[in-house]
Amino acid sequence: MRFFAKTKAFLGLACVLFLFQAHTSAQAQFAAGTDYMSRDDVEEISDGLYTFRWGAYRSMFMVTDEGVIVTDPMSVEAARIYREAIRSVTDKPVRFVVYSHAQWDRASGAQIFKDEGAVIVAQEKCVEELEISPHPDVLMPDITFSDQYDLKLGGRTLSLSYFGPSVGRCLSVMQPRPAKALYIVNLVSPPVGWEQPWDPTLSNHHLYNIIPYLKQVEALAERENIDSVIGGFIGVGINEKGSMVLLPPDGPVSAIRETREFWEALFAAVKEQSDKGVWSENVPRKMDRTKFENIKGYNKEAFDYIAWRVAEYYFTGK
């Protein structure tokens, strides 16, 4: 019976994922319009620091006197538009490409920059990830690091920090100096952190280290007097006319703490039921979800699968 229950639930999950992703995509299209490739969608965060949007994705790049540091090319098509967008700002060559992590939708497309002499940088475990799961459009990094690496160019520095597995096994937090900002992909989505993860399967989340990872990011932000976070995806808000609009690419540093508090609250609510011996698939309907019903992006069906996935973590340790 447990097998059939899980099979039925799996089929339900497939439907939820389709509807949830379709809704998210439609929301993004409505907010961003149809001209996803517009190179006008470059926003200056501070002197020499920019974000580039491609569809729902955002990447960050730094312009220095000696060249450009680019993060996350995203895809072959995106990288081509990305390169044009950079040229609308500067004629300096791209010297470095930095992967935030090894997922294909972030690391694909670096060849166009490699062809003009760029060096690719990533955390060392990204090599293992890409060896296990290669992609023809994802190039291996030329420079890897373990815990900390300062990439210096033209009087500016992009500091890379690694705190263990989180979303994937090699996610780096980036600090573009001298700006008082952090660039964090997937794990934190400014302007708020109290929101439902977009992927209800949490398929790439290493749940055992999510909260310790976020605590280390908070400590980094405090040490460096960080005041803002640049996200890797668009944020959608509602204006005074009730219409959906794109939010700015950066938000307050409090989003890191709020993200940690979300996970702590979710883990506690799930663990309460798991400790009572409730089967993992029954946890979502048994747990108290009151505090989550007003979070950004709340979707009951998708949230059920998130809670189930966390319950499986308490059951298996994975």
C-alpha positions in Angstrom: 0.0 0.0 0.0 2.9 2.4 0.8 4.3 1.7 -2.7 0.9 2.6 -4.4 0.5 5.7 -2.2 3.9 6.9 -3.2 3.2 6.2 -6.9 0.0 8.1 -6.7 1.8 11.0 -5.0 4.5 10.9 -7.6 2.0 11.4 -10.4 0.4 14.2 -8.4 3.8 15.8 -8.0 4.3 15.7 -11.8 1.1 17.6 -12.3 1.9 20.1 -9.5 5.4 20.8 -11.0 3.9 21.4 -14.4 1.3 23.8 -13.2 3.6 25.6 -10.7 6.4 26.1 -13.3 3.9 27.2 -15.9 2.4 29.7 -13.5 5.9 31.0 -12.6 6.9 31.3 -16.2 3.7 33.1 -17.1 4.2 35.5 -14.2 7.7 36.2 -15.3 6.6 36.8 -18.9 3.9 39.1 -17.8 6.2 41.1 -15.7 9.2 41.2 -18.0 7.4 41.5 -21.3 8.3 39.6 -24.4 11.7 41.2 -25.3 13.8 39.0 -23.1 16.9 39.6 -25.1 16.9 43.4 -24.8 20.4 44.6 -24.0 18.7 47.6 -22.4 18.2 45.2 -19.5 21.5 46.1 -18.0 21.3 47.8 -14.6 24.2 49.6 -12.9 24.3 48.7 -9.2 27.3 50.9 -8.4 30.3 52.3 -10.2 31.6 49.6 -12.5 29.2 46.9 -11.2 26.2 45.8 -13.3 23.6 43.1 -13.6 22.4 41.6 -16.9 19.0 40.0 -17.2 18.1 37.2 -19.6 14.5 36.1 -19.2 14.0 35.3 -15.5 17.7 35.0 -14.9 20.2 37.6 -13.7 24.0 37.6 -13.8 26.5 40.1 -12.6 29.5 41.6 -14.2 32.3 44.0 -13.1 34.0 46.5 -15.4 37.6 47.5 -14.6 40.3 49.5 -16.3 42.0 46.2 -17.4 38.9 44.2 -18.5 35.6 42.7 -17.4 34.8 39.9 -14.9 31.6 38.1 -15.9 29.5 35.7 -13.9 27.3 32.9 -15.1 26.9 32.9 -18.9 23.7 30.9 -18.6 23.5 29.5 -22.2 25.0 29.8 -25.7 22.2 32.2 -26.7 22.2 34.1 -23.5 26.0 34.5 -23.6 25.8 36.0 -27.1 23.3 38.6 -25.9 25.3 39.0 -22.7 28.4 39.9 -24.7 26.5 42.5 -26.7 25.2 44.0 -23.5 28.7 44.3 -22.0 29.9 46.0 -25.2 27.1 48.6 -24.8 28.8 49.5 -21.5 32.6 49.1 -22.3 35.0 48.1 -25.0 37.2 46.3 -22.6 37.7 42.5 -23.2 36.2 39.9 -20.9 39.1 38.5 -18.8 37.4 36.1 -16.4 34.2 34.1 -16.3 33.1 32.9 -12.9 30.6 30.1 -12.3 28.4 30.5 -9.3 27.9 26.7 -9.4 27.9 23.9 -11.9 24.2 23.7 -12.9 23.9 23.8 -16.7 21.5 26.8 -16.7 24.2 28.9 -15.1 27.5 27.5 -16.4 26.6 27.0 -20.1 27.8 29.3 -22.9 31.3 30.4 -21.8 32.9 29.6 -25.1 32.2 33.0 -26.6 34.2 34.6 -23.8 36.9 31.8 -23.9 37.4 32.6 -27.5 38.6 36.1 -26.7 41.0 34.9 -24.0 38.8 34.7 -20.9 39.8 32.4 -18.0 37.1 30.4 -16.2 37.0 30.3 -12.4 34.9 28.0 -10.2 35.0 26.3 -6.8 36.9 23.0 -7.1 33.9 20.7 -6.5 32.3 22.1 -9.7 34.9 20.0 -11.6 33.6 16.8 -9.9 30.0 17.9 -10.7 30.7 18.5 -14.3 32.7 15.3 -14.7 29.7 13.3 -13.4 27.2 15.3 -15.4 28.9 16.9 -18.4 27.3 19.2 -21.0 28.7 20.1 -24.4 28.1 23.8 -23.8 29.7 23.8 -20.3 33.5 24.4 -20.2 35.7 23.1 -17.4 37.2 25.8 -15.2 40.8 26.8 -15.7 41.2 28.0 -12.1 39.6 26.4 -9.1 39.7 27.2 -5.4 38.8 25.5 -2.1 37.3 27.8 0.5 38.3 31.4 -0.5 39.6 33.1 -3.6 40.2 36.8 -4.5 40.0 37.4 -8.2 41.8 40.7 -8.8 41.6 42.8 -12.0 42.2 46.5 -12.7 42.1 47.6 -9.0 38.9 45.7 -8.2 38.4 42.4 -6.5 35.7 39.7 -6.7 36.0 37.7 -3.5 34.6 34.1 -3.7 33.6 32.2 -0.6 32.5 28.6 -0.2 30.8 27.2 2.8 30.1 23.6 1.7 27.2 21.9 -0.1 24.0 23.9 -0.3 22.2 24.3 -3.6 24.4 21.8 -5.4 27.9 21.0 -4.1 29.9 24.0 -5.3 27.8 27.1 -4.9 30.0 30.2 -4.3 29.0 33.5 -2.6 30.5 36.4 -4.5 31.5 39.8 -3.0 32.3 42.5 -5.7 34.6 44.9 -4.0 34.5 47.8 -3.2 30.7 47.5 -3.3 29.0 46.5 -0.1 27.0 43.7 -1.7 26.9 40.0 -2.1 25.8 38.1 -5.2 24.0 34.9 -4.3 22.3 32.6 -6.8 19.4 30.2 -6.0 19.8 30.1 -2.2 18.7 33.7 -1.5 16.2 35.6 -3.6 16.0 39.3 -2.6 14.3 41.5 -1.8 12.9 39.1 0.8 14.0 35.7 2.1 10.7 34.6 3.6 9.4 32.9 0.5 8.6 29.5 -1.0 11.4 27.8 -3.0 10.4 27.8 -6.7 11.3 24.1 -7.1 9.1 22.0 -4.8 11.2 18.9 -5.2 14.3 20.6 -3.7 16.1 18.3 -6.1 19.5 19.9 -5.7 19.3 21.0 -2.1 21.7 19.6 0.4 19.3 20.1 3.3 21.6 19.1 6.1 23.8 22.1 5.4 21.4 24.8 4.3 21.1 26.5 7.7 24.8 26.2 8.6 25.6 27.6 5.2 23.3 30.6 5.6 24.7 31.3 9.1 28.2 31.5 7.6 26.9 33.9 4.8 25.3 36.0 7.6 28.6 36.1 9.4 30.4 37.1 6.2 27.9 39.9 5.6 28.4 41.2 9.1 32.2 41.1 8.9 32.2 43.0 5.7 29.4 45.5 6.5 27.4 44.2 3.6 24.1 46.2 3.1 22.6 44.5 0.0 22.2 41.2 -1.8 22.1 40.8 -5.6 19.9 37.9 -6.7 20.3 35.5 -9.6 16.6 35.7 -10.6 14.0 38.4 -11.2 11.7 39.5 -8.4 8.1 40.3 -9.3 6.1 42.8 -7.3 2.8 44.7 -7.6 2.7 48.5 -8.2 0.2 51.0 -7.0 -2.0 50.2 -10.0 -2.1 46.5 -9.2 0.0 45.5 -12.1 3.0 43.2 -11.9 6.4 44.8 -12.3 10.0 43.8 -12.1 11.7 44.6 -8.8 15.2 46.0 -8.6 18.0 43.3 -9.0 19.3 43.9 -5.4 17.6 44.0 -2.0 18.5 44.5 1.6 20.9 42.2 3.3 18.1 41.1 5.7 17.0 38.7 3.0 19.8 36.3 4.1 18.6 36.2 7.7 15.0 35.9 6.5 15.9 32.9 4.3 17.6 31.2 7.3 14.6 31.9 9.4 12.3 30.4 6.8 14.3 27.1 6.7 14.5 27.0 10.5 10.7 27.4 10.8 10.1 24.8 8.1 12.5 22.3 9.6 11.0 22.8 13.1 7.4 22.3 11.9 8.3 19.2 9.9 10.4 17.7 12.7 7.6 18.1 15.2 5.5 15.7 13.1 8.4 13.4 12.2 9.3 13.0 15.9 5.7 11.8 16.5 6.3 9.0 14.0 4.2 10.5 11.2 5.1 9.0 7.9 6.9 11.5 5.7 4.1 11.7 3.0 1.6 12.5 5.7 3.6 15.3 7.4 2.3 18.1 5.1 -1.4 17.6 6.1 -0.5 17.1 9.8 1.9 20.0 10.3 0.9 23.5 11.3 1.4 25.6 8.1 -0.2 28.8 9.4 3.0 30.8 9.5 3.8 29.8 5.9 0.5 30.7 4.2 1.3 34.4 3.7 4.9 33.9 2.4 5.9 35.1 -1.0 5.0 32.7 -3.8 3.0 30.4 -1.5 1.3 27.6 -3.3 -0.4 24.9 -1.2 0.2 21.9 -3.4 3.8 22.8 -4.1 4.4 23.6 -0.5 3.1 20.1 0.4 5.9 18.5 -1.6 8.5 20.8 -0.1 7.4 19.7 3.4 7.4 16.1 2.2 10.9 16.4 0.9 12.1 17.9 4.2 10.3 15.1 6.1 12.2 12.6 3.9 15.4 14.3 5.0 14.5 13.6 8.6 13.7 10.0 7.7 16.8 9.3 5.6 19.3 12.0 6.5 19.6 13.0 2.9 
